[in-house]
């Protein structure tokens, strides 16, 4: 059987699908919404029967983690911590992260133990956050009218950080309000007031935060990420049924803006690690809406919702490795419970089994969970079901997402042995964009050979006008050619065309013309980059090109690898990876290789490539105005 497709990259169209608001109208959302907290099926503090049945290992781990914060000294977020961003570009996110970990650990420890031993420190956390001017991250102060650098107490704004803290504090209020009131009534009332003033009210009253989508244009993962957190706050804290209904409807309308800009194929151009705070957290929002309407709100049979879910297991190479274009991380585990429940909700058995597989891979039940308070509690409620469910890693034979223009395939379905490749067309203004039209990754036996570096740690440059000064964003540090001395350019107009995908029992081939990703000054008529996986045999990279003129500047093809590379003889390079060895054959009459080791110093990159990487530059010798070059990888 042969599958064959042809398309050209296009800026994703915003389609007024309005899937979610249509469902809200169909069920009569305002009348269907449960107005009290009976929608909440998670165990609360007083459900001692549940907490006593938590497995012993997890009890010990959760309590030990909380004990580590019994003497925690809640740090002041200094003015200079905020100012550091505009002074040096350092986001200082560790300043905001550690208190959040402390709060979550103390809450889970107290829920498990139930003796009140951690309550004083939880109250200290409540007071710490109540006294704080703003809960967001210094990089996001552009939402306020005042100059960036310091938060304006007179204009509370809602970014990712505010949403995260507000949600965790709302759950803290819900779980311990009665206990707080036994100690002093001002604790719970102050906490609720601060969440309402710093998060709920500004979110509800404003429509100008770009991520909401009400100003037009596509929105990215910020939209479901903030909306999910605010939905938790609205459902837990708002007492007025009419206002609560209006709040929830605003969330629904905003989430529609996210879905209206999503490609039909369900592809996430931000990559699988960002899917964890995009498609994954969209699912959490939809599941919460279903709970909050006693099961009436249900869009899980919608084709787009299903496609967004199935994306995640399609781009799996061999967990924890995933195809990681753009800023995405090379490895991710997702949230196994969310992957499992998403699959269960859309009747996707592969996805459901993958969630159970990831749970085993992450050693569920052997160590305490981490993350948001509600997520940790939900993980505990699902522990038995997921641990006993059938687990299987989805290793699909091949896939093609024609809207996102991402393709991939492997030697044999159901096996990570042998070659796997992923490749992309697309355009150079995607979310978290790198200049990487036509790039690829290639793995062997589930381990990295040709890689996408990902990103360095975030600084002020990362999302500013200097983004493409960062080397990892440049096409010269992707598996792409430098043509007449030119690299690719960023922008919507720089895109692939005539992308095609063919798959059958013998081979998988992805091809795309990348000439449009370069400035006209590069003098490229066409440059067809092709990747061919001959199943069970080899992997071939081919360039077929036509230039309007040949520049004295070098034309070359770059390969970024995590392997040790050596030249044994002209026409052959050896790539030695983790448990495998490949030879790459090339024509020494046409290509001159240069091997350059790059030691990595950035912590963000060293997480995935601790031993450094190598760039292999294949210089074209005496290039003609038209030609064809190829390199072939095969096992030794």
MOWO-V103547 format. One line per field, one symbol per residue. phi: phi as a letter, one per 30 degrees, with the letter a starting at -180 (. if undefined). psi: psi as a letter, one per 20 degrees, with the letter a starting at -180 (. if undefined). burial: I if it has 24 or more other ideal C-beta (glycine too) atoms within 12 Angstrom, else O. A space follows every 50 residues. Layout:
phi=???
psi=???
burial=???
This chain:
phi=.ccbbbabdbdeddcddhedddddddcieddddddccdddcddcdddddd ddceeeededddddddddcdcdcdddddeddddedddbjddhdddddddd ddedddddddeddicidcdedddddededddddacdcedcddddddedjb dcddbdbccedddddedddddddddbeddedddaddddddddeddddcbd dddddcbcdeddjdcjidbcdedddddddddededdcdcdeddddddddd eeddddddddcddddidcddjdddedbbedddeeddddddddchiddbcd cdedddddddeddddddaecdbdbdiddddbachceddddddeddchcde ddddedddddddhejcbddbjdedddddeddceddddcddcaddbdeaab cdddhbbaabebdibcdidbbbbbcibcbddhdcdbdjdbbbbbhicdbd bceibdedbddeccdcedddddddddcbdbdcchiccdcdkddcbdbhdb bbbbdcabbcbadceddcdeddhcdabccbbbcdeibabbcbccbbcdac ddddcabcbcbcddcbcdaejacccccdibbbcccbcddcbcdbcbdcdc cdddddecbdcibbccccdddhdcdbabbabbcbdd
psi=ppppqprqqqpppopmglgghghgghimghhippiajihoiqpahimhgg hhjpqgghggggggghhijhjpooqpoqhhgghhgigiipilhhhhgghg hgggggghghgggkjjhjhghgghgghghhipgqjaqhikjihqhqqrgq qohinproagggggggghhghggghjgggghhgphighhgggghgghigg ghghiqjjphihiiirrqqbihfhggggghgggghghphohghgghghhg gghghhhghhjqqhijqoiirhhhhhkehghgghghhhhggikkihooji jphghghhghggihjpfopjpqplrbjqqhqqiaohgggghggghjlnhg gghhghghgghjlpiirqrraqghggghghhiggghhjqpppponqgrqp nhghlprrrrgppjpjqbqpqqrqdbrlkrplqqnkpjrrqpqpkjqpfp rphcqrqpahhgkaijgjiphiiqhikrmrqppkjqrqqqqhiorqqlpq pppahhrpppqqojhiiqqhiilpgqnopqppoopjfrppppporpqhqp qiqpprpqppqjrppqohrpjpqpoobnjrpqqoproiihpoqppopopp hphhhihhmhjrrppopnppplqrhqapqqqppqq.
burial=OOOOIOIOIIIIOOOOIIIIIOIIOOIOIIOIIIOOIOIIOIIIIOOOOO IOOIOOOIIOIIIOIIIOIOOIOIOOIOOOIIOIIIOOIIIIIOIIOOII IIIIIIIIIIIIIIOOOIIIIIIIIIIIIIOIIIIIIIIIIIIIOOOIOI IOOOIIIIIIIIIIIIIIIIIIIIIIIOIIOOOOOOIIOIIIOIIIIIII IIIIOIOOIIIIIOOOOIIIIIIIIIIIIIIIIIIIIIOOOOOIIOIIII IIIIIIIIIIIIIIIIIIIIIIIIIIIIIIIIIIIIIIIIIIIOOOIIII OIOIIIIIIIIIIIIIIIIIIIIIIIIIIIIIIIIIIIIIIIIIIIOIOI IIIIIIIIIIIIOIIOOIIOIIIIIIIIIIIIIOOIIOIOIIIIIIIIII IIIIIIIIIIIOOOOIOIIIIIIIIIIIIIIIIIIIIIIIIIIIIIIIII IIIIIIIIIIIIIOOOIIOIIIIIIIIIIIIIIIIIIIIIOOOIIIIIII IIIOOOIIIIIIIIIIIIOOOIIIOIIIIIIIIOIOOIIIIIIIIOIOOI OOOIIIIIIIIIIOIOOOOOOIIIIIIOOIIIIIIIOOOIIIIOIOOIOI OIOIIOOIIOOIIIIIIIIIOOIOOOIOIIIIIIIO
